[in-house]
Structures are given as structure tokens and as C-alpha cells.
Amino acid sequence: MAVSASDAAPAAAPTGARSRSLRIALIAPVWLTVPPLGYGGTERVVSSLAEELTARGHDVTLFAVGGSLTTARLVTFLEAPPHPADPGAFADEIFHTLSAYLHADDFDVIHDHSGFGPAMGAMLGGRPPVVQTLHGPWTVLGRRFAALVHDKVNLVAISRAQAAANPEVRYAGIIHNGIDLDAYPYVHAKRDYLAYVGRASPEKGTHLAVEVARRAGLPLKMAVKRADDAERAYWDEVVAPRLRGDEEIYEQPPHAVKWDILAHARATLFPIDWPEPFGLVLVESMACGTPVIARPSGAVPEIVADGTTGFLRESVDAMVDAVGHSDTLDRRQCRALVEERFSAAVMASRYEALYTDLVDAGDGESRSVLETGGLVDAGRFTGEPAGPKHGV
């Protein structure tokens, strides 16, 4: 086990933050570093949450694999992420998560982002309370697992759409993911190309992004993940034959390159074909002042304000038409929406409230959304434009 911690004193809590300090354990997935070097939305969210909670004066311990970086106390049990195709990878995941839970008595609350950790958390009897954020889509296995633990740990959905897809379990809250706004500077002046950021997969609609860009007559810059066999096969068989040859393709680029792609694009394409549980790239794009053209599936309508921060369209024809109108949108409104609803600060405040409610209750039992007040605001976006203070 390796332990590291910043020697600096905790930063003063920002206005509106709770002054009570909690001992918080954050258990990250084992598959990538925190933050990730390239692709990895869950790990990026965990990193943002760890940094924000630490800045507010909480005693945060991040359990993550070696190579992770944080201002919180870092505890690692594995030197590097296991490869998912390795036959021993599942054992590594269990080892990582169980090792973290063996320190449960050291914390006021455990916030688990791993896959099967709540099975261990369910055995604690609510002391300390365990919060489990559901980062992925509902699967048959996931439904069975949640049915066993939902009344013993505190499940948090990352969107109303995700929660509605499985009404058979109790949710302690619905808390949207948030990002570090400083990592996504606002850029007002755009260039004449479209962006695509995501996995190469049919559910992400990678081939449709290529089709939309081709028919709109605009260049396409792509930051893609083509790591496993299925992703490579889909790319070779479905995406590659549609390419014109003038696309700029980046394989899991570092954050700075991804930001540059998103920040300077006329619009970001998100032509998904599945019930997206959140869609972090939507928030990342809008934070840069870049509107999104997306299919209105899953959580997308909760994130993109149609006609204000982007366009929600079902067909390729409609998305191509929307490209032609994307320059009519006020890009400052894109940034303002993220500041109002999807910042790391907003996310951390909601988790703070949930942690405190659970610790004060003392029993750690699972609570419903209405009991905790954790349901996110369902109203329409009404924020003021952020203005050019965020960048050039």
C-alpha cells in the first residue's frame, strides 16, 4: 500500500460551503488513473470531486491505482491499472476495493464509484454510510445487483433518465456530474469545423458523426477511443469506409488536445443511439462555449437546452440542418448553463448535503430522493450569459 498527501493546509471553504469537516473516502474504479490520461469520464468526475471536497476543508482519502494525482490523501494498493482482458483483472478489482473497505472505520462516509464495492458496503450495517454513484447504463446484471443492495447503501443516479430506467430501486438522490471549469476555458471565436469526442461504437454513433460532417460540408476533428477488439472492428468495418481522408483523428489525446478540439469547433456532434446515462462531453463542450448537436436520448435533454445551448435532433437530415444554424446560438449561454448546473462546485455541494444528512441520521440506511431532497432541479435553464471574462 502506498500513501501520499499534500503538505499544504486545506484551502478555505468557498462561500456557501459547509464548515463542518468530514472524513470522506472516495473509492475510484481500478481500470484507469485518477484523473485519466485520455478517455475516462468516471475517473475525471472522481478527480474533480476529490479536488473540490479537499479545497472545502474535508479530510478526503482517494483510493485509486498507482499513477493517480490528487491534493487529497492518495492510497494505492495496485501499482498500475489492470488490463480488462487480463484473466486476473477481476481479482485485482476485488483486491483494490476490499482493501479500501477494510479501512471503513477511519471514515464518516464512504463514497464508492467502483463496480461491486457496494456488496462490501452492504455488510457494514450503515456504519459508516456508503454512497454509491451509478456511472453506467442499466444492464441485467446491474439490475440484479442493485436489487440486493439498494436498501443497504445509498444509490445516487447521475440523471433523471438513468433513475427512471430502473424504478425498482431506491435512490438517495439524483446528482448530475460536474467538471472543473478552470480546465475548460471559454473560447468565443470558433473555427469552421465540427468535433466528435468519444468511444468508437455504434451506440455513440461515431459513423453518424462522420456522415453529418460530410453532408454539412465541414471538416471533422475526432478524439476517439479504439482500444478494445469491438471498437477497432466497428471502426474498420463501419466508420473507416465513410471517411473522406481529410478528417483529423486523435487516439485518446491528452486533455489539452481534447480541449482544443472542443473549444474551437463550430459545434460538437453527439449522435448517440442508446439511453445515455449522462454524457460528460456535452458539459465539456458547452463549458468551452461550443454548442452541441445531439440526439435526444437518455439524459441528453436534461443537459442540452434545445435551441439555446445546442439542438436536439433525431435524424441525420435534421442534424445536418442544425449545423447550419449553430452559429446563431449565443455561446456565452453554453458556458452559463454549465456554471449554473454542471460545475464541480455544484456537484460537490449536492454530495456534501447528502453526506451530512446521512452522517447526521446516524443509521446509514438508504433513503429515498424525497427524504434527502437530493433530486436535482427540473426547471428550465435561466442563467445569465457568462460573458468574455472566461477566455478569448
HUVEN-V430521 format. One record per residue. OMEGA is omega in radians with two decimals (* if undefined). BURIAL is I if it has 9 or more other C-alpha atoms within 8 Angstrom, else O. D_FIRST is the distance of its C-alpha to the first C-alpha in whole Angstrom. Layout:
BEGIN
OMEGA_BURIAL_D_FIRST / OMEGA_BURIAL_D_FIRST
END
This chain:
BEGIN
3.09_O_0 / -3.13_O_4 / 3.03_O_7 / 3.14_O_10 / 3.07_O_14 / 3.11_O_17 / -3.10_O_19 / 3.08_O_22 / 3.13_O_24 / 3.10_O_24 / 3.12_O_27 / -3.14_O_30 / 3.13_I_30 / 3.12_O_33 / 3.13_O_36 / 3.12_O_36 / 3.13_O_32 / -3.06_O_32 / -3.11_O_31 / -3.13_O_29 / 3.12_O_26 / 3.01_I_23 / -2.98_I_20 / 3.01_I_19 / 3.02_I_16 / 3.13_I_16 / -3.12_I_15 / 2.99_I_15 / -3.04_I_16 / -2.88_I_14 / -3.12_I_17 / 3.04_I_17 / 3.09_I_16 / -0.10_I_17 / 3.13_I_19 / 3.10_I_21 / 3.12_O_22 / 3.14_O_25 / 3.09_I_26 / -3.10_O_24 / -3.13_O_26 / -3.12_O_23 / 3.10_I_20 / 3.10_I_23 / 3.12_I_24 / 3.12_I_20 / -3.14_I_20 / 3.14_I_23 / 3.13_I_23 / -3.11_I_20 / -3.10_I_22 / 3.14_I_25 / 3.10_I_23 / 3.13_I_22 / 3.14_I_25 / 3.06_I_27 / 3.08_I_25 / 3.09_I_22 / -3.00_I_19 / 3.02_I_17 / 3.12_I_13 / 3.03_I_13 / -3.07_I_10 / -3.11_I_11 / 3.11_I_10 / -3.08_I_10 / 3.10_O_13 / -3.12_I_14 / -3.12_O_16 / 3.00_I_16 / 3.02_I_18 / 3.00_I_16 / -3.11_I_13 / 3.08_I_10 / -3.13_I_7 / 3.07_I_6 / 3.10_I_5 / -3.08_I_8 / -3.09_O_9 / 3.11_O_12 / 3.03_I_14 / 3.06_I_16 / -3.09_O_20 / -3.12_O_22 / 3.13_O_24 / 3.14_O_22 / -3.14_O_23 / -3.05_O_19 / -3.14_I_18 / 3.10_O_19 / 3.09_O_17 / 3.12_I_14 / 3.13_I_15 / 3.14_I_15 / -3.14_I_12 / -3.05_I_10 / 3.13_I_13 / 3.13_I_13 / 3.10_I_9 / -3.09_I_10 / 3.08_I_14 / 3.08_O_13 / -3.02_O_12 / -3.09_I_16 / -3.11_O_17 / -2.97_O_16 / 3.02_I_18 / -3.14_I_22 / 3.06_I_21 / 3.09_I_19 / -3.00_I_20 / 3.08_I_19 / -3.11_I_20 / -3.08_I_18 / -3.00_O_21 / 3.11_O_21 / -3.13_I_18 / 3.03_I_22 / 3.08_O_22 / 3.12_I_20 / 3.14_I_21 / -3.12_I_24 / -3.06_O_23 / 3.13_O_23 / 3.09_I_26 / -3.13_I_26 / -0.08_O_24 / 3.08_I_22 / 3.14_I_24 / 3.04_I_22 / 3.11_I_24 / 3.06_I_24 / -3.11_I_25 / -3.02_I_27 / -3.03_I_26 / 3.10_O_28 / 3.10_O_32 / 3.05_I_33 / 3.10_O_33 / 3.12_O_34 / -3.14_O_31 / 3.11_O_30 / 3.12_I_33 / -3.11_O_33 / -3.13_O_29 / 3.13_I_30 / -3.14_I_33 / -2.97_O_31 / -2.95_I_28 / 3.10_I_30 / -3.13_I_32 / 3.02_I_29 / -3.04_I_26 / -3.10_I_28 / 3.08_I_28 / 3.03_I_29 / -3.12_I_31 / 3.05_I_31 / 3.05_I_35 / 3.14_I_38 / 3.13_I_39 / 3.13_I_35 / -3.12_I_36 / -3.13_O_40 / 3.08_O_39 / -3.11_I_37 / -3.08_O_39 / -3.13_O_39 / 3.12_I_35 / 3.11_I_35 / 3.06_I_33 / 3.13_I_32 / 3.00_I_33 / -3.04_I_34 / 3.13_I_32 / 3.03_I_32 / 3.11_I_30 / -3.12_I_30 / 3.04_I_29 / -3.06_I_29 / -3.14_I_32 / -3.13_O_32 / -3.11_O_30 / -3.13_I_34 / 3.11_I_37 / 3.07_I_40 / -3.08_I_42 / -3.11_I_46 / -3.09_O_48 / 3.07_I_47 / -2.99_O_48 / 3.03_O_50 / 3.09_I_47 / -3.10_I_45 / 2.96_I_41 / 3.11_I_39 / 3.12_I_35 / 3.07_I_33 / 2.97_I_33 / -3.08_I_35 / 3.14_I_37 / -3.14_I_40 / 3.06_O_38 / 3.06_I_38 / -3.11_I_41 / -3.12_I_40 / 3.12_I_44 / 3.07_I_45 / 3.10_I_44 / -3.12_I_46 / 3.14_I_49 / -3.14_I_49 / -3.13_I_49 / -3.09_I_51 / 3.08_O_54 / 3.12_I_53 / -3.11_O_54 / 3.03_I_51 / -3.13_I_48 / 3.00_I_45 / -3.02_I_41 / 2.95_I_38 / -2.95_I_35 / 2.99_I_34 / 3.11_I_31 / -2.96_I_32 / -3.06_O_29 / -3.04_O_30 / -3.10_O_33 / 3.14_O_34 / 3.14_I_34 / 3.14_I_36 / 3.11_O_38 / 3.13_I_39 / -3.07_I_39 / -3.01_I_41 / -3.02_O_44 / -3.05_I_44 / -3.04_I_43 / 3.14_O_44 / -3.13_O_48 / -3.08_I_48 / 3.12_I_47 / -3.12_O_50 / 3.14_O_48 / 3.10_O_48 / 3.00_I_45 / -3.02_O_42 / -3.13_O_39 / -3.11_I_35 / 3.13_O_32 / -3.08_I_29 / 3.03_I_30 / -3.03_O_28 / -3.08_O_28 / 3.14_O_31 / 3.11_O_33 / 3.11_I_33 / -3.12_I_34 / 3.11_O_37 / -3.11_I_38 / -2.96_I_38 / -3.04_I_39 / -3.11_I_42 / 3.01_I_43 / 3.10_I_47 / 3.06_I_45 / 3.14_I_42 / -3.12_I_42 / -3.01_I_41 / -3.01_I_43 / 3.11_I_40 / 3.12_I_42 / -3.14_O_39 / -3.09_I_39 / -3.13_I_36 / 3.03_I_34 / -3.11_I_33 / -3.04_I_34 / -3.11_O_32 / 3.07_O_34 / -3.13_I_37 / 3.13_I_35 / -3.14_I_34 / -3.10_I_37 / 3.10_I_39 / 3.12_I_37 / -3.07_I_39 / -3.11_I_42 / -3.13_I_42 / -3.06_I_44 / 3.00_I_43 / -2.95_I_45 / 2.95_I_44 / -3.06_I_45 / -3.11_I_45 / 3.08_I_42 / -3.05_I_40 / -3.03_I_38 / -3.14_I_40 / 3.07_I_43 / -2.98_O_41 / -3.11_O_39 / 3.08_I_42 / -3.05_I_46 / -3.14_I_48 / 3.14_O_51 / 3.12_I_49 / 3.12_I_45 / 3.12_I_46 / 3.08_I_48 / -3.04_I_47 / -3.08_I_49 / -2.98_I_49 / 3.06_O_51 / 3.12_I_51 / -3.11_O_54 / 3.11_I_53 / 3.08_I_50 / 3.11_I_52 / -3.14_I_55 / 3.10_I_52 / -3.12_I_51 / -3.14_O_55 / -3.03_O_54 / -3.12_I_51 / 3.07_O_52 / -3.09_O_54 / 3.09_I_51 / -3.05_I_50 / 3.10_I_46 / 3.09_I_46 / 3.09_I_46 / 3.13_I_43 / -3.09_I_41 / 3.13_I_42 / 3.14_I_41 / 3.11_I_38 / -3.07_I_38 / -2.96_I_39 / -2.92_I_37 / 3.08_I_34 / 3.06_I_32 / -3.14_I_29 / 3.11_I_31 / 3.12_I_33 / -3.10_I_30 / 3.12_I_28 / -3.14_I_31 / 3.08_I_31 / 3.07_I_28 / -3.13_I_28 / 3.13_O_31 / 3.12_I_30 / -3.05_I_27 / 3.10_O_29 / -3.12_I_32 / 3.13_I_29 / 3.13_I_28 / 3.13_O_32 / 3.01_O_33 / -3.08_O_30 / 3.09_I_30 / -3.11_I_28 / 3.13_I_31 / 3.11_I_31 / -3.14_I_34 / 3.10_I_36 / -3.08_I_37 / -3.13_O_40 / -3.10_O_38 / -3.05_I_36 / -3.04_O_38 / -3.11_I_35 / -3.12_I_37 / 3.14_O_38 / -3.11_O_41 / -3.08_O_43 / 3.13_O_46 / 3.12_O_47 / -3.12_O_46 / -3.06_O_48 / 3.09_O_46 / 3.09_O_48 / -3.09_I_47 / 3.11_I_44 / -3.02_O_47 / -3.12_I_46 / -3.07_O_44 / -3.13_I_41 / -3.07_O_42 / *_O_45
END
